[in-house]
């Protein structure tokens, strides 16, 4: 540590655990630290130890109490040298004289360098950089000394400048902070000066240059931030002609109808608009201190035609709170404060064509207390009026972004399959993690922690990790479309599996204790899809291929100074990547396009094939008849100029004058 304060965390239940801090010294003969014991206290020398206990983690703070100011003459309680503190500390966590954990801290703290003397009231006047450079000699880097090769340094004497007068820094760094620019008529910096340069050069003083000049300060207009509303329609009649898929649902107050949803970063956004015909199922973590009530259920919804309907709300009480309370603190019943909270909200939108016919809301209520973490669940589902069962009859058979990917297990009697990711809870252990389906078009990354001991058998560890990764893929095929039929094999694509290692080769089991090679720590799911059409302007997306692969690592047990028989956490992860490809393969390049790249308009600023672009049908700047007439006039003038430059034309002209 290099500051007067350092923080760390003790994970686990801290009841009955005593924390202490000791100053450790190094044995000069062996070079090792002295053995620590549990007989210390929360103060050692100039150091204090404070512990803030919470649910499953305790915050441990080590702070320095001494003064860090440099000593003035005849000063006390101060630092005599710039390197003020060089000490080694150990923080111990013990229970019944048994050491549970320890933290080694090497403290190297320097004295404060802030000025404490008298401050002069003479302020430095900083010139306006629009008219005068702030630093006239940028290479003057050392105060009170001459900088080598910096000829503008006023601290360099003429005798010193003679040593490097021929190799001074040039340009802005060497003091030429206002050089003449290339467009200046008096400038001769360019090697080749074209013939037309005297006609197009700039006559200006060096007070007005691209590097430094009189800048124009125009009036500043305040930016208008669009409000979170849609402007009201002033003309009489209905507001809407119907929703399209992806349009935000509006309320009677002409605002967005919002429900908490997950952002791309994984956090919950409270005021997220609900999109038409887009289902979602999210969980948001909160506690009693940060809990907020959502949108009231008396808000009326715009059906899409200007009419408004009310929400049909049914309230229920949660009987099994274990599905929602993911963590609980060890607080006495007399100290706990509780309040009523919403545990889950399920919205069912009944739709027909472009309109919303009905909204049914089921709200589950429960009691949220201090020290508890609530996993609130919000679901939105759109069901067609024509639907007679759980299968929704969308007009678009393709996948829509945010909908679960359909999977099947063709090798089982029950062909229903699943393609999932982990959804960790609590401490993030794999044994407590639940699963969530893979959503189409949403690149995701999830994982969990696996407890592993130092004496873990590599073969068993490899098999355990592989089994947990494979448990996420309970399928052999993936549906091409959202309405793929389980009875038609042509509606499905087979999952391509790349095993982490070849079964024909012997995988090393590892001869070193606590080290295992070839552990499949990451599951990679790549889904290739394409837009094969559109239904009512909405893309029709189909899955073309699915590949599953594993990334292997060399696992090594992680421990502190003393490993003992403790356990370590091994993170295993799973990622999903959606790759969009063209529905049809691109047209291959011709040999002419490959060899003659200078005529490729996509890779060059000058496009010779479009020299006569105004004469083609692709030019829409003016009527084709006008552009054709102007082109013919231009061609006539070019032809006339070519004829007049010919020698025989001058002879004919001279003979006609005689």
Helices and strands as residue ranges (DSSP letters): E 5-11, E 18-24, E 43-44, E 47-53, E 57-64, E 83-95, E 98-110, H 158-164, G 165-167, H 197-200, E 261-262, E 268-269, E 280-287, E 301-302, E 308-309, E 312-317, G 321-323, E 325-328, G 333-335, E 338-352, E 355-369, E 372-384, E 407-408, E 418-423, E 434-437, E 444-453, H 458-470, E 473-474, E 477-479, G 489-491, E 492-497, E 515-535, E 538-556, E 567-580, H 591-595, G 597-599, G 608-610, G 613-615, H 624-644, H 647-657
